[in-house]
Amino acid sequence: MSKLVLSVFLIISSANAFAFAKPPPPQPPTNPPGYSVVTPELGNKVVKNLMENYYDTRANCGASHRSSYLCSGVTLRGTQPGNYHVWEPSPSSEKSGGVSFSYLRTDAKFSRLAYGYKSGFTIYPTFELVGSALDLEYLCFFPVDADTNRRNDAGCGAHTSYQSNSGECNAQGIYTEGQWVNHYNSTSSNGDNRDHHQCGFNIQYYYPNATEFVASNFYQGLQAMRDVSGQTNNKQNEIRIKTWDKSLGRQTPVQAFFYIDITGQEGLNEARSYQQDFYNMYGLIKPVVKLDLPATWDDEAKFTFSMDDQGI
């Protein structure tokens, strides 16, 4: 074989070998120290939105059947790490048909979370939802924590301790702040009697269960909070939202994970773990924000963002 033919043969053989060689596997990116997938732009945008909604005290969202929770305020759920993803309905919520949240606004203040929790998550108001995010169904509102685990009708009905007069407010002819306060104060103040005796406002947006009073119901409930704040002190309000399908976790309208800086790092570590879990499950980025709750009615809540708080 001539040298020319041999050279051509070797060149062709080498090209074919290169063409059919298996490419090397892709390598994961090497992130520099301090790198985060969360950006200051995202975190600051979320905090700006939270604070704007907190100070938005409108009575409704443009119509008598559009309660203000649809477009203002901050709906949040206090949580702690457990044996399920925190953004999912808890096992007890799946059983009862309702999930407990609280609603924070400058005219609806509280100084602690349920059970003294130090962390949790916020959800977007309904009118701010985009894409395939779940449109959660708000059911009822209690100006004070109502021990809904012992109420029927997804937590919106009568309490086991007061079967005849702790059910829905409208059914008892209670439509105003003053009427609700009178009903609340009409029983003994011992222990949690008044909290268990209170009625819940129907705030359902969707027919056939929605009422013409739905926006007024919610607003009257918010106003009633201040009237009994001297008695309730550190008790948060309670909204019940219809239990959703936990298999749709990616579509849960989580806006941010938050922590309360009470003592040490516990709350922050919890919020970071939720953020990491959500990101690992769905690849979605939700910032961790700090929440300072108002100690009194003269104080204001505050949300803040820091890159140092991020866990991803």
C-alpha positions as CSV (number, residue, x, y, z in Angstrom):
1,M,0.0,0.0,0.0
2,S,1.4,3.4,-1.0
3,K,2.1,6.0,1.6
4,L,-0.6,8.3,0.1
5,V,-3.3,5.6,0.3
6,L,-2.3,4.7,3.8
7,S,-2.5,8.4,4.9
8,V,-5.9,8.8,3.4
9,F,-7.1,5.5,5.1
10,L,-5.9,6.7,8.5
11,I,-7.5,10.1,8.1
12,I,-10.9,8.5,7.2
13,S,-10.7,6.0,10.0
14,S,-9.9,8.7,12.5
15,A,-12.9,10.8,11.3
16,N,-15.3,7.9,11.6
17,A,-14.0,7.0,15.1
18,F,-14.6,10.6,16.2
19,A,-18.1,10.7,14.6
20,F,-19.3,7.6,16.4
21,A,-17.5,8.1,19.7
22,K,-19.9,8.6,22.7
23,P,-19.8,12.2,23.9
24,P,-18.7,12.8,27.5
25,P,-21.6,13.2,30.0
26,P,-22.6,16.7,30.9
27,Q,-21.0,18.1,34.0
28,P,-23.0,20.0,36.7
29,P,-22.1,23.6,36.9
30,T,-19.6,24.5,39.6
31,N,-21.1,27.3,41.6
32,P,-18.7,29.7,43.3
33,P,-18.8,30.1,47.1
34,G,-21.8,32.2,48.2
35,Y,-23.7,31.6,45.0
36,S,-27.5,31.5,45.2
37,V,-30.2,30.8,42.6
38,V,-32.3,33.5,44.4
39,T,-31.6,37.0,43.1
40,P,-31.9,40.3,45.0
41,E,-34.3,41.4,42.3
42,L,-36.7,38.5,43.0
43,G,-36.5,38.8,46.8
44,N,-37.0,42.6,46.8
45,K,-39.8,42.3,44.3
46,V,-41.7,39.8,46.6
47,V,-41.1,41.9,49.7
48,K,-42.4,45.1,47.9
49,N,-45.5,43.2,46.9
50,L,-46.0,41.9,50.4
51,M,-45.7,45.3,52.0
52,E,-48.0,46.9,49.4
53,N,-50.7,44.3,50.1
54,Y,-50.2,44.7,53.8
55,Y,-51.0,48.4,53.7
56,D,-53.9,48.0,51.2
57,T,-57.0,48.3,53.4
58,R,-59.7,48.3,50.7
59,A,-63.1,46.9,51.9
60,N,-63.6,44.8,48.7
61,C,-62.1,44.2,45.3
62,G,-64.5,46.2,43.2
63,A,-67.8,44.4,43.9
64,S,-69.9,43.2,46.8
65,H,-69.1,39.6,46.1
66,R,-65.3,40.2,45.8
67,S,-63.8,40.1,49.3
68,S,-60.6,42.0,49.9
69,Y,-58.5,38.8,50.4
70,L,-58.7,38.4,46.7
71,C,-56.6,41.5,46.0
72,S,-55.0,42.7,49.3
73,G,-53.5,41.7,52.6
74,V,-51.1,38.8,53.3
75,T,-52.6,35.3,53.6
76,L,-50.1,33.1,55.5
77,R,-49.8,29.7,57.2
78,G,-47.5,29.0,60.2
79,T,-45.8,25.7,60.0
80,Q,-43.0,23.5,61.3
81,P,-41.1,20.7,59.8
82,G,-43.0,17.4,59.8
83,N,-43.6,14.2,57.9
84,Y,-45.2,15.9,54.9
85,H,-44.2,18.9,52.7
86,V,-45.3,22.1,54.6
87,W,-47.1,23.6,51.5
88,E,-49.4,20.5,51.4
89,P,-52.6,20.1,53.5
90,S,-51.8,18.3,56.7
91,P,-53.3,14.9,57.4
92,S,-55.9,16.5,59.7
93,S,-56.7,19.1,57.0
94,E,-57.3,16.3,54.5
95,K,-59.7,14.7,56.9
96,S,-61.6,17.8,57.8
97,G,-61.8,19.4,54.3
98,G,-60.2,22.7,55.4
99,V,-56.8,24.2,55.9
100,S,-56.1,26.9,58.5
101,F,-54.4,30.2,57.4
102,S,-54.3,33.7,58.9
103,Y,-54.7,37.0,57.3
104,L,-52.3,39.9,58.1
105,R,-53.0,43.5,57.2
106,T,-52.4,46.9,58.8
107,D,-56.1,46.8,60.0
108,A,-55.9,43.1,60.9
109,K,-52.9,42.6,63.2
110,F,-51.6,39.9,65.5
111,S,-48.4,39.3,67.3
112,R,-47.9,35.6,67.1
113,L,-48.5,32.6,64.8
114,A,-50.7,29.6,65.7
115,Y,-49.0,27.3,68.2
116,G,-46.1,29.7,68.5
117,Y,-44.7,28.6,65.1
118,K,-41.6,30.4,64.0
119,S,-41.9,29.9,60.2
120,G,-44.3,29.3,57.4
121,F,-45.3,30.5,53.9
122,T,-47.4,33.1,52.2
123,I,-49.6,32.6,49.2
124,Y,-50.5,35.0,46.4
125,P,-53.8,36.8,46.5
126,T,-56.2,35.2,44.0
127,F,-56.2,38.2,41.6
128,E,-52.4,38.0,41.4
129,L,-52.2,34.4,40.3
130,V,-50.5,33.5,37.0
131,G,-50.2,30.5,34.8
132,S,-51.4,27.2,36.3
133,A,-51.3,28.3,39.9
134,L,-54.1,26.9,42.0
135,D,-57.1,29.2,42.7
136,L,-57.7,28.2,46.3
137,E,-61.2,28.4,47.7
138,Y,-61.6,30.6,50.8
139,L,-64.4,29.3,53.0
140,C,-64.8,31.3,56.2
141,F,-63.2,33.8,58.5
142,F,-62.9,34.0,62.3
143,P,-61.6,37.2,63.9
144,V,-59.9,35.1,66.6
145,D,-58.4,31.6,66.4
146,A,-61.5,29.4,66.5
147,D,-60.2,25.9,67.4
148,T,-61.5,24.7,64.0
149,N,-60.2,21.2,64.6
150,R,-63.4,20.8,66.7
151,R,-65.8,22.4,64.3
152,N,-67.8,20.7,61.5
153,D,-68.3,21.8,57.9
154,A,-64.6,22.0,57.0
155,G,-63.9,23.9,60.3
156,C,-66.5,26.6,59.5
157,G,-69.4,25.2,61.4
158,A,-70.4,24.8,65.1
159,H,-67.9,24.1,67.8
160,T,-68.4,20.9,69.8
161,S,-68.7,23.0,73.0
162,Y,-71.5,25.3,71.6
163,Q,-73.4,23.3,69.1
164,S,-76.4,25.6,68.9
165,N,-74.9,29.1,68.5
166,S,-71.3,28.9,67.3
167,G,-72.1,28.2,63.6
168,E,-72.1,30.5,60.6
169,C,-72.7,34.1,61.5
170,N,-75.2,34.8,58.7
171,A,-77.4,31.9,59.8
172,Q,-77.7,33.6,63.2
173,G,-78.5,37.1,61.7
174,I,-75.0,38.4,62.4
175,Y,-73.7,40.6,59.7
176,T,-71.8,43.5,61.3
177,E,-68.8,44.1,63.4
178,G,-70.9,45.2,66.4
179,Q,-73.2,42.2,66.2
180,W,-70.3,39.9,66.1
181,V,-68.6,41.5,69.1
182,N,-71.9,41.3,71.1
183,H,-72.2,37.6,70.3
184,Y,-68.5,37.0,71.2
185,N,-68.9,38.7,74.5
186,S,-72.2,37.1,75.4
187,T,-70.6,34.1,77.0
188,S,-68.2,33.5,79.9
189,S,-64.6,34.8,79.3
190,N,-63.2,31.8,81.2
191,G,-60.5,30.0,79.2
192,D,-61.2,29.9,75.5
193,N,-65.0,29.9,75.9
194,R,-65.5,33.1,73.8
195,D,-63.2,31.9,71.0
196,H,-65.1,28.6,70.8
197,H,-68.5,30.4,71.0
198,Q,-67.7,32.9,68.2
199,C,-69.4,32.5,64.9
200,G,-67.6,32.4,61.6
201,F,-68.2,34.7,58.6
202,N,-69.0,33.1,55.3
203,I,-66.5,34.4,52.8
204,Q,-67.0,32.0,49.9
205,Y,-66.4,33.6,46.5
206,Y,-67.7,30.8,44.4
207,Y,-71.4,30.0,43.9
208,P,-73.6,28.3,45.0
209,N,-72.3,28.9,48.5
210,A,-71.3,32.6,48.0
211,T,-73.7,35.2,49.4
212,E,-74.4,38.8,48.6
213,F,-72.8,39.7,51.9
214,V,-69.5,37.9,51.2
215,A,-67.2,41.0,50.9
216,S,-68.9,42.8,53.7
217,N,-68.7,39.7,55.9
218,F,-64.9,39.6,55.5
219,Y,-64.4,43.3,56.1
220,Q,-66.7,43.3,59.2
221,G,-64.7,40.4,60.6
222,L,-61.5,42.3,60.1
223,Q,-62.9,45.4,61.9
224,A,-64.1,43.2,64.8
225,M,-60.5,42.1,65.4
226,R,-59.5,45.4,66.9
227,D,-62.6,45.6,69.1
228,V,-61.6,42.4,71.0
229,S,-57.8,42.8,70.7
230,G,-57.6,43.8,74.4
231,Q,-59.1,40.4,75.3
232,T,-57.3,38.2,72.8
233,N,-53.9,39.7,73.0
234,N,-51.6,37.3,71.2
235,K,-54.2,35.3,69.3
236,Q,-54.1,35.3,65.5
237,N,-57.2,35.3,63.3
238,E,-58.2,32.2,61.3
239,I,-59.2,31.7,57.7
240,R,-60.3,28.3,56.5
241,I,-59.4,27.4,52.9
242,K,-60.8,24.3,51.2
243,T,-58.4,21.4,51.1
244,W,-56.7,21.1,47.7
245,D,-55.2,18.1,46.0
246,K,-51.7,17.7,47.4
247,S,-50.5,16.0,44.2
248,L,-50.8,19.5,42.6
249,G,-48.0,20.7,44.8
250,R,-46.1,22.4,42.0
251,Q,-49.2,24.6,41.4
252,T,-49.6,25.6,45.1
253,P,-49.5,29.4,45.0
254,V,-46.6,29.8,47.3
255,Q,-45.2,33.3,47.2
256,A,-42.5,33.1,49.8
257,F,-41.3,31.1,52.8
258,F,-40.9,33.3,55.9
259,Y,-39.4,33.1,59.4
260,I,-39.9,35.0,62.6
261,D,-36.6,36.0,64.3
262,I,-37.7,35.3,67.8
263,T,-34.7,33.4,69.3
264,G,-31.7,32.1,67.6
265,Q,-31.7,30.5,64.1
266,E,-34.5,28.0,64.5
267,G,-37.1,29.9,62.4
268,L,-34.6,30.8,59.7
269,N,-33.3,27.2,59.5
270,E,-36.9,26.0,59.1
271,A,-37.7,28.4,56.3
272,R,-34.5,27.5,54.5
273,S,-35.5,23.8,54.7
274,Y,-38.9,24.6,53.1
275,Q,-37.2,26.6,50.4
276,Q,-34.8,23.8,49.6
277,D,-37.5,21.2,49.7
278,F,-39.7,23.2,47.2
279,Y,-36.8,23.8,44.9
280,N,-35.7,20.1,45.0
281,M,-39.2,19.0,44.3
282,Y,-40.2,21.3,41.5
283,G,-37.2,23.4,40.5
284,L,-39.1,26.6,41.5
285,I,-37.4,29.4,43.4
286,K,-39.2,31.0,46.3
287,P,-37.3,33.5,48.5
288,V,-37.0,33.3,52.2
289,V,-38.1,36.5,53.9
290,K,-38.1,37.7,57.5
291,L,-41.4,38.7,59.1
292,D,-41.6,41.0,62.1
293,L,-45.0,40.8,63.5
294,P,-46.5,43.9,65.3
295,A,-46.3,43.6,69.1
296,T,-49.3,46.0,69.5
297,W,-51.9,47.7,67.4
298,D,-49.7,50.7,67.3
299,D,-46.9,48.8,65.6
300,E,-46.7,47.5,62.0
301,A,-45.6,44.3,60.5
302,K,-42.6,44.3,58.3
303,F,-41.2,41.9,55.6
304,T,-37.5,42.1,54.7
305,F,-35.3,40.2,52.3
306,S,-31.6,39.3,52.7
307,M,-29.4,37.2,50.5
308,D,-27.7,35.9,53.6
309,D,-31.0,34.2,54.6
310,Q,-31.3,32.1,51.4
311,G,-30.8,28.3,51.5
312,I,-30.5,27.6,47.8
